[in-house]
Amino acid sequence: MITIKARESLSIEAAEAIILNNEPFDLDGESLRQVEESLNFLLDFSVEKIIYGINTGFGPMAQYKIDKDKQVELQYNLIRSHSAGAGEKIPDLYVKAAMLVRMLSIMQGKSGIHPSCVTLLKSLIQKEVYPLIPEHGGVGASGDLVQLSHMALILIGEGEVSFHGKIRSTSEVFNELGLEAIKVVLREGLSLINGTSVMTGIGIINVIKAKQLLDWSLVASAMINEIVHSFDDHFAPELNQVKKHSGQSYIARTMEQILISSESIHRREEYFYNNNEEARIFKRKVQEYYSLRCIPQILGAVHDTLEYAEEVLVNEMNSVSDNPIVDVEARNVFHGGNFHGDYVSLEMDKVKIAVTRMSMLSERHLAFLCNPKQNETLPPFVNLGKLGLNLGMQGVQFTSTSTVAENQALSNSMYVHSIPTNNDNQDIVSMGTNSALLAKRVIDNAYQVQAIEMIALLQAVDYLKAADKLSETTQKYYKILRDLVPIFVEDSPMHKDIEKVKSFLFNTKVALPGRDKE
């Protein structure tokens, strides 16, 4: 059981356990007391004062004062009017993450809203009731106004939810489960829809899955080096430690640990440092292609990018991101822009570039395996059938190439594509939600590309009859993946095999030497 405390940061490991592994959690009583204290203070403080979003309109209409007898109606109007998203629904997993982030934000006692908002979000997460939130609508300036409005809509008992895989009326599901909608007391509407929770929730999952993909990329990179009997010096510590980047050293060290038990990796000293005086043309390559020997440099940069993105996203997850901020200790209310999604948007842009780079590396590995003029050991397209009659991996290479091209196009920055909106009140926006969603799509695509490379690697190992010479780690995953996709000689449709391997990679953590990840 994980106990969430308002003033203690939730780790990404705890968030992953709750979101992905359905770990039970509870809220400590002190956190709910702080939420109630914040509400009570604001009820008193806001009397005869002008507080944005309590007795004023919103955005450019903040200059209009709202009469006291209309203030509750104002909050409902805000939620309903901004439930204006469009497009495909955000998958439940990512909505669940957004709900957790929203709960973390408002339970810190800086929002001046009723504790029922926190307890209902907790119940909905635990009962797997997820608001139907469309992809399109957020500009990431007052945060995820449109998407969070769809979340708030179900908290007031309206709209639709996803429950056990079906889209149903919120009121119907609430009645079935004995749940009660919240009642607006003061500013619940504004507080619930103001902030970065959707982009942050999506971003947390993106970081988790991107780091997992990096581990799979390491396994694949190690295996392809075994297939070509690569030299061991390109991941040697002596080489990589003179480049002062921690990620490069980490990747090189991990590759060394993966391959330490391999019988297929060669030492340069045995081939080129002795008795070569008479040779004029060398039978084997002196250095491998960049996609094989520059893996520490390429994946090292990816690693460091993802590590920093995790730090930023964890900070944002544990932040208060609505406006204004209620400070009970200072006995004041502070107006500002904590809802602005710049930190998340910029990191999601960087993450999708890093993940696209991984997909490019994977595609280059596949191209190498498919091209006998490059690898000089395998048949064209890793074809285990009759050349000419059978086509091997020729068709799936097109899919890999196409998908990587899409990733490259999607990797253009959203963060710099600010468009003023809201009658120019929001004159510079972060586009953080769009950035997070595009990063999600790039990650999904990259898993597809990685799956195709994995299938080609399996075929190559079988053609070379090299399974017993693989390292303990690569042999383990060779066997697991081979059980999913048996060796094939005759041509057959591959789309189901690709999806099967992609799903496995996406849902399975990698156990790398020195790390317990499964």
N, C-alpha and C positions, 0 to 999 in steps of 0.2 A: 504494500500500500504506500503510495506516494502522498505525502502531506504537503500541500502548497501553502506557502506563507507569503503574505503580501510584500513584505520588505526584504525578502530573500530571493535572489535570482533563481529562476528555474533553469537548469542546465539543458543543453540540447539533448543529452542522453535521456533525461527525465521526460522531456517533451516527446521524444521519439517513442519512449515506452508507452506513454499515454495515447499518442496519436496512431502509431503503427501497430503496437502490440496489445492495445486495449488494457493496459495496466490500470487497475483501480486506483483512484485518487480521492483525496478529501481536502477540504479547506479548513485551516485552523480558525478557531473562534475569534481570535484577536483580529484577524483580517476583516471579518464581517462586522466586528465592533467598530473598526476604523471607518468602514464604508458608511455605517449608520451615523457615526459622529460627524463625518463630512457632510452628510445630508442635513443633519440638525443645525450645524453651523451655518450652512448656506441658507436655510430657511430663515434664520434670524438675520443674517448679514444682508440678504437681498432686499429686506424691507426698506422702502423709500430710497433705494439706490438703483441706478441703471446698470444692469448686468446683461451683457450680450447673451441673447438666446433665451433669457428668462422673461424679460419684459420689453424686449425689442424684437423686430423682425430679423431675418437672416440675410447674410451676404450684403448685396447692395441695398437691401431694404431694412438694414439695421437702424436706419435713421427714424423709422416709424416705431412709436411707442405702442406697446400692447397692454390693453386694460387687464387688470387682475383677473376678472371673471372670464377672460379668454386665453389665459396663459396655458392651461392644460390642453385646450383645443389646439393651440399653436403647435404643441409637441406632436400630437397625433397628425396634424396636417403636414408637418415636416417629414415624418416617416412615410406617410402615404404618398405624398407628392414626389419624393425622391426614390421610391421603389419603381424605378423607370429603366431598369437594365434591359438589355437585349442580347440575343445570340444564344449559343450553347450554354447549358448549365455547367458551372464549375463542379468537377467531380467531388463526391462526398468526402474523400480523404483530405482534400485541400480545404474544404469548408470546415471540417472538424478542426483542422489546425487553426483556421481563422477564428473559430469560436473560442478555442483555448486561449489564443492571444488576446482576444477582446476581454475575456474573463479576467486574465492577468492584469490588464490595464485598469479596468474599473474597480477591481478589488483592492487597489492600493490606497483608496480613500482620498483621491484627489479630484473626484468628479462630481461629488455632491448629488448622488442619485441613490435610489432605494436599494437596500441589500437584496431584494427579490430578483433584481436583474442578474446578480451574481449567481444566486442559488438556482435560478431557472436555467441559466446557461450551463451550469454544472449538471443539472438533471438531464438536459437535452443531449449533452455529450455522452453521458453515461448510458442513456437509453437509446443512443444512436439515431436521434431525430435531427435531421440536418435541413436547414433552410434551403429552398431552391434559390440559388444566386446565379444570375446570368453573368457571362464573361465580360460583356461590354458595358461601359458606363463610367468607370472611375478615371479621373485625371490625376489623382494622387496629390492634390493640393490641400483641400480640407480632408485629406486622406481619401478613404474609399467611400465617399458619401453614398453613391448609388448602391454599391454592393452591400455596404453595411446597413443601408435602409431595408434591403430585403431580409437581412438577418433580424433587424429590429422589428420588422413586420410580423414575424412569427412570435416574437416575444410579447406582442400585444394581442396575440391570438388570431392573427389574420394571415392571408397569403397561403403559400403551399410549402410542404416539406417533402423531403425524400426520406422514406421510412421503409426499411427492409427491401430496398431496391425499387420501390414504387413511389410515384408522385401522388400525394394525397393532400386533402384539405387540412390545414393546421388545426382548425377547431375540431375536426373529426378525430385526429390523432390525439390531441390533448384530452378529449373526452374519454377516449379509449384507455389512455394511460393515467388518467386522474391528475393531469397537470393543470395549473392555473396560470393564465396570462398575467403579466405585470400590470399594475395600475400606475399611470403617470402621476407623480407627486409634484415635480417642479421642473426639471430639465432633462428627464430621461431620454426624450427623443434626440436632442442635440448630442448628448453625451454618448449615446449608443451608436450614432452614425458618424461621429467625428473622430477620425484617427486612421492609423496605418495597419489595422489588424488583418485585413484580407491580403494585402500585398506581403505582409510579414509572415502570415501563416503559409501562404504559397511558397514564399522564399525559404522558410525553414525546411519544408519538404524538399525543395529544389536543392538546397545545400546537402542534405542527407543523401539524396539520391545521386547527386553529382560526385560526392566523395566515394560512394559505393561503386559508381561507374569507374572512377579512377582505379580502384582496386582491381576490378575486372580487366581494365586496360593493362594493368601491370602483369596480371596472369597471362594475358594474350601476348604481351610483348616478350615475356620470358619464354613462352612456348615457341614463338616464331624464331627467336634467337637459337633455341635448341634445334629447330628444324634445319637451320642453315649451318649448324656447328660453329656458331659465332665465337670470337675470341672473348675472353673474360675481362680484358683490360679496360673496355669502355665503361664498365660499371665498377672499376676498382676504386677504393677510397683514395689512393694516392693521386689519381687523376682528378676526381670530383671535388676533393677538399680544397683544391687551389682555386676553385670558383666559389666565391663567398656567398652562396645562396643556400639556405638551410633545406629548401625543397629539393634541390638537385642532389644534395648529399643523402637526404632521406630516400629518394627514389633509387639512387645507386645502391645504397645499403640494403634496401628491401629486395632489389633484384638479385644482389649477391646472396642474400639469405634464401631466396626462393630457389636459386640455381646451384646452391652449394652441393646438393646431392645428385645433380644431373651428370649423366655420362656423355652428354652431347655437346658440352661447352669445352672449347679448346684453349690452351695456353699459347700465347704468341711465341714464347721462348722456344717451344718445341718445333715451330715451323719456320720462323724467320730470323732467329737470333743465332743459329748455328748452321754451318756447312751450306751456305748459299752463294759461295763465291762464283760458281760456274753457271748458275741459273741466269738466263737472259729474259725469259718470259715465265712468270709464275702461274702455276695451274690454278691456284685459289686466290681469291681477292685478298689484297693486303688490308683493305678496310672495307667494312660493309656499307651499304647504302645508309643515308642519313636517318631514314625511318627506323633503322635497326640499331645503329650505334649512338644516336643522339637522344635516346629515350630519357636518360636522366635530365638532360637540358630541357627537353620539351615538356615532359610530365612534371618536372620539378617546378616549372613556372605555373603549371596548372595547380599543383598541390598548394603552393603558397597563396595563389589567388583564392582558392576554396577555403583555406584556413582563415584568411582575413575576412572573407565573406561570412563565415560562421560566426566570427567574433562580432561583426556588425549586426547580424540578424539576431543573435542572442541578446545583445544590448537592446535592440529595438523591441524584441519580444517582451522584455522585462521593463519597458518604459511606459510612461503615461503619455498617450499621444492625442488626447482630446483637447478642447479649448472652450472656455477658459479653464485654468487650473485653480482648484480650491485648495488653499493652504491653511489648514486648521491651526498649525503651530504659529504661523505668521499672522493669523487672523485677517487674511486678505484673499482677494481673488485676482489672479494675474491673467491678462489677456495677451495672447501671442500666437505662435504658429507651430506648436509641437506636432500638429497633424500633417505637416509637410513631409512627403515621402522621399526626400532626396537621398538619404542614406541607403534605403532599400533599393531605389531605382538604379542608382549608380552601381551598386554591387550586383544586382541582377543582370545588368548589361555586361559586367565583367565576367560573371559566371557563365552566361551564354556564349561569350567569346571563348572562354576556356574550354567549355564542353564541346563547342564546335571544333576546336583544335584537336580534342581527343577523337572526335568522329573523323576528322581529316587523317589523323594518324592511323586509325583503324582501316580507313578506305585505302590508304597507301599500302598497308600490310596485305590487304586483300588483293590489290593490283599486283603486288610482288608475287604472291602465291599463284595467281592466275597466269602469270607471264613466264613461260619457260626460258625466254631470252634473258630474263633477270635472275630467276632463281636457279636455273641450270640443272635442276634435279627433278622437277615435277612435270607431269603432263599438262598441256594447255587447260586452263580453267579447273585445275585439280580434278580432271576427268578420269574416273576410275573405270569407265566403260570403254567402248570401241571408239577410237578417235575418228571424227567425221560423222559417225552414226549417232553417237551420244554427245551431249553438250556440257555435262558437268555443271560447274558453277557459273556458266556464261550468263544465264538469265538473271541470277541474283546479283551479279556484279552491277548490272544496270540499276537495280533498286538501291544499292549502296551509293553509287555515284549520284543518282537523283536526290537521295535523301540528304547527302552531305551538301549538295548544291543548295538545297532549301535551307539548311542550317546556316550556310554562309550568308545567304540573303537575310535571314531572320536576325543575324548577329549585328546588324546595323543598330546604332544606339537609339533607344526610346527616350533616354534621359535628356538628350539635347533637342528633342522634338516637342518643346513646350509650345502650346497654342493658348493664348489668352482666352478666357471664357468668363461666364457669370457676370456679364456686363462689365468686363475688364476688372472686376474686383479681384478675381484670381488671375492676375496678369502674368504670373510665371508659375508653372505647375511642374510636378515631377514626373508624371506619367508612370508612377511606380507600379500600379496594378497591371498596366499593359506590359511593362518590362518583366514583371514576375511571371505573367502568363506566357509571354513569348519564351522566356527562359525555360519554363516547364515544357513547352513544345519542343524546344531544341534538345532538352534532356531525353524526352520520349523518343525523338528521332535518333539520338545517339545510341540509345540502347538497342534500337533496331539495327543500326549499322554494326554495333558490336556483336550482336547475335549472328549476323551474316559472317563476320570474320571468324567467330568461334566455329561455325559449321565448316568453313574452309580449312581451318586449322586441324579439325578432327580428321577430315578427309586426307590432308597432307600427312599427318602422323600415320594413318593407316596405310597409305600408299608406300611410305618409307619403312613400314613395319618397325617404327621407332618408339612405340608406347613404353616398352620396358626400359628404355634409356632416358626417359623423362625424369625430372626431379620429383621428389615426393609430392610437392604442391601441385605442379602442373599435371602429373599423372592422376592425382586425385580428381581434379576437375575435368580432365579428359574422360575418365570413367563415368563420372556423374552426367556429363553432357552427352556422352555416347549412349547412355541409357535413354535419354530423351529423344535423340535423333540417331537411329542406327546407321551404320555405314550404307551408302547407296551407290549402286553401279548403274542401274537403269534410270532413265529420266522419269521424273514424276513432278507434279505441282509442289512447289516449295513453300508457299505462303503460310501454311499451317505450321510447318517446322520452324520457320522464322519466328512466328508469333509465340510458339511454345518455348523456344530458347530465350526470346526477349523477356517473356513473362517470368521465367526462372531467374534470369539475371537481375531483373528489376526487384524481385521479391526475396532475393537471397544475398545475405552478407558473405563476404569472402573471409576465410580464415588464412591470413598470411603469417609466415613464420614470425614468432615473437609477439603476435597479437591474437587474442582470443576474440574473433569477430562473429562466431556462429552460436 
